[in-house]
Every structure is written in structure tokens, then in C-alpha cells.
Amino acid sequence: MRRSERREAYGTTLLTHERPALPQSFETRAIHAGNTADPLTGAVVPPIYQVSTYKQDGVGGLRGGYEYSRSANPTRTALEENLAALEGGRRGLAFASGLAAEDCLLRTLLVPGDHVVIPNDAYGGTFRLFAKVVQRWGVDFSVADTSDIESVRAAVNDRTKLIWVETPSNPLLGITDIEAVAGVARQAGVKLVVDNTFASPYLQQPLALGADVVVHSLTKYMGGHSDVVGGALVTADEALGEELAYHQNAMGAVAGPFDSWIVLRGIKTLAVRMDRHSENAEKIAEMLTQHPKVTQVLYPGLPEHPGHEIAAKQMRSFGGMISFRVQGGEEAAVEVCNRAQLFTLGESLGGVESLIEHPGRMTHASVAGSALEVPADLVRISVGIENVEDLLADLRQALG
Ligand SMILES: Cc1ncc(COP(=O)(O)O)c(C=O)c1O
């Protein structure tokens, strides 16, 4: 038996242990999937198995199905099972960061000579991975406006192996119709990858809309407390899941036991957090549209947003991320970021505390001069779950 086959078989043995049938509801699955009571002590929370290796009962005789923690670790297995359940997939895999997950995916699916369609609006680090790392290995890409299905169709060529979509996108909050792009991908015989970081599986489930693989930065809403860096891949295709698991082990950028545990803990409150993020963000977006210093508000919950109807169709609510442009250009935008007090000036997003940043000089500095360059007068906020009146007051004073 190959090592990856053994691992799959062991994983199955372990995962069927005391595993109750779960209802379909998201909130219940978020709390219970993967979180079976510890078989040894009955602890209701899976322990942090801070261990690298496992005692064997004779050569090859594995008691619990585990042999070495890069290949599999029980705390990571609990998280991976939870991720698969929440995205409606068959296989979840947890990595050391979102970019580690992306790297594993790209090097599993692509070989030199292949071509990829990437969005004209995406996280700067994802673009950097394509442009500065993957391209050097002989994989080229075309940039498309993925909110325009014809632009996606036109970017596909006979070497294309995958289409990458990020919706809502970072930082311009663009919306892509996942089902429509899945149709293009199917027709062309290529895979569709959706970065679901901004929405989380509570708001949007791309696999059900035809995506082949979902990518997450677990650092964001899934962890939810700005205290961990992690990434994930989820797929409904068992063969692809096995191939990805093989590469995860072969490449090695796995999530550690403590990081897995803390993400699993964060996920338990994902549904209630996302409801409050969306509720607060809707009120803040509304205030910003009325503010004289704001020239444009980018939030899919606003009826005037070009992707509003598609977002309403494929998302449960519109999430906690807002970008806006301010009068006075780059310096004015930087000033707003500097003046904010309750909104902490910092990169990242998706935590319970509100954050503010200037994408052009911070998260998206790496796309300067490319097709993904962002407007200099843009401010991005990650709306937390604090009292919304306090957040509104802070933004009003920051805008001056
Ligand atoms: C949409 C999106 N995808 C992927 C990533 C990369 O994740 P990580 O920082 O965990 O490597 C980020 C990080 O900001 C992101 O915003």
C-alpha cells in the first residue's frame, strides 16, 4: 500500500470513531463536526495533540492510525473534518497559512506549459505567488475581470488548466457569479478554484455552486480573533482530495496542532460572528454613502453595487468588509487611516476587532504597477463586532 493510501485508510478508521450523524444545519455542524469527545478521557473539546510521532505496536502497527504529525495529527484531523463539513466537501486540508494552501494547490494541479486565468482584483499575495513564484516554473497567466463572464471566456486558451476566482474580492469587493464561471470552466474542461476567505462558508458555499476547490486564509473569519495564521483547501472530489493530501504531506506546510485547535475553537462562533459583522457593516456602509468626504463606497450589500444581485443570490448576507474612496487622494486616505482610533490600523481582516488600512501602501503594495493596482485614495475596513454606534463615531471623527 502506498503511504498516501495507508494514511487515507488510517484517517478513515480514526474518523469513524464515535462519530454521531450530524444535522445539516450550519451552526450545529460548526460546533460538532470533527469535535468528537476524546476517546481516552471524554474531554468534550479535542485535545491539542502536541506531538510529532506515535508509538507503534510492532513495526507498522499503528494504534490510532497516526504515525508522524506532518502526515496527520489528530487535532489537525478534527479541523480538517470540520472544514470539509462546513464547505459541503469530502476532504478538507489545513495548512500553515493561506498562501501555503494556495502553493500546494498550484503545484498539485499545474505543470510547466500550463496557463491559469486569474482575477484583476485579488489579494496582493495571491497575485505575487502567480507572478513572482509560479510563473518562474513555466506556468503563465492571463488577467480577467471575473465579474464579466465574457472576459473570463476570452481569457481561457487551450493550455488553461484552472480559473481562479476571489469573491467578494480583496480589496475592491468585486462580485463574481460562481455558478456562471463554473459553467465556463466545465465547458472548457478546466478546474474552478474559489477563494472564499471574505465570505466564509457561513455566507457562501462555492462547491455547491460548481467550484472544484475552495481556498481559505483561516487567518481571517474562520479563526476570527486575529491570533492565528492558517490556510485550507476543501474539495468534494475524493480523488483530487487524495492527490492534494499526498502533496500536503510531500510539501510539508501543514497547520500545527495548536493552530489547528485555535481555528477549530474560532469556528464554533463563526455563524454568530458573521451575522454581527454583516449587520454592523451594512449600517456603516450606509453612513459612508451619506458622508461628504467619501466619493465611493464599495460594499456588495448596497443596491447600487454592480454585483449586488449576484451577491444576494449566492451569499446569505454581505459580510464585514468595506472599501471606500475619499476626497483628496492618497494623502487624505492615509490620514483617515492614521486618525482612526477604535479601528486599529493594521493589515489582515476578519477578527472580532475592527481594522483599517490603506491597501495601496499596505496589503496591496505588491501589485503596484500591475493590472491589479488599486486606487491610491482607497481605504479598506474590516468591520468588527463591537457596538456599531462606537464604530460609526470613530469613522466620522477619522473622516474629519
Ligand atoms: C482573500 C485572501 N486570500 C488569501 C490570503 C492569504 O492568506 P494568509 O495570509 O493566511 O497566507 C489572504 C490574506 O490576506 C486573503 O485576504
The ligand as an SDF file (V2000), in Angstrom:
LIG
                    3D

 16 16  0  0  0  0  0  0  0  0999 V2000
   -8.5120   36.7730    0.1740 C   0  0  0  0  0  0  0  0  0  0  0  0
   -7.2250   36.2420    0.7250 C   0  0  0  0  0  0  0  0  0  0  0  0
   -6.7580   35.0750    0.3040 N   0  0  0  0  0  0  0  0  0  0  0  0
   -5.5860   34.5670    0.7660 C   0  0  0  0  0  0  0  0  0  0  0  0
   -4.8280   35.2540    1.6950 C   0  0  0  0  0  0  0  0  0  0  0  0
   -3.5330   34.6750    2.1680 C   0  0  0  0  0  0  0  0  0  0  0  0
   -3.6760   34.1320    3.4430 O   0  0  0  0  0  0  0  0  0  0  0  0
   -2.5300   34.0700    4.5610 P   0  0  0  0  0  0  0  0  0  0  0  0
   -2.1770   35.4840    4.9220 O   0  0  0  0  0  0  0  0  0  0  0  0
   -3.1560   33.3000    5.6750 O   0  0  0  0  0  0  0  0  0  0  0  0
   -1.3620   33.3770    3.9500 O   0  0  0  0  0  0  0  0  0  0  0  0
   -5.2880   36.4760    2.1860 C   0  0  0  0  0  0  0  0  0  0  0  0
   -4.5030   37.2250    3.1800 C   0  0  0  0  0  0  0  0  0  0  0  0
   -4.7700   38.3870    3.4410 O   0  0  0  0  0  0  0  0  0  0  0  0
   -6.5200   36.9930    1.6820 C   0  0  0  0  0  0  0  0  0  0  0  0
   -7.0090   38.1690    2.1030 O   0  0  0  0  0  0  0  0  0  0  0  0
  1  2  1  0
  2  3  1  0
  2 15  2  0
  3  4  2  0
  4  5  1  0
  5  6  1  0
  5 12  2  0
  6  7  1  0
  7  8  1  0
  8  9  2  0
  8 10  1  0
  8 11  1  0
 12 13  1  0
 12 15  1  0
 13 14  2  0
 15 16  1  0
M  END
$$$$
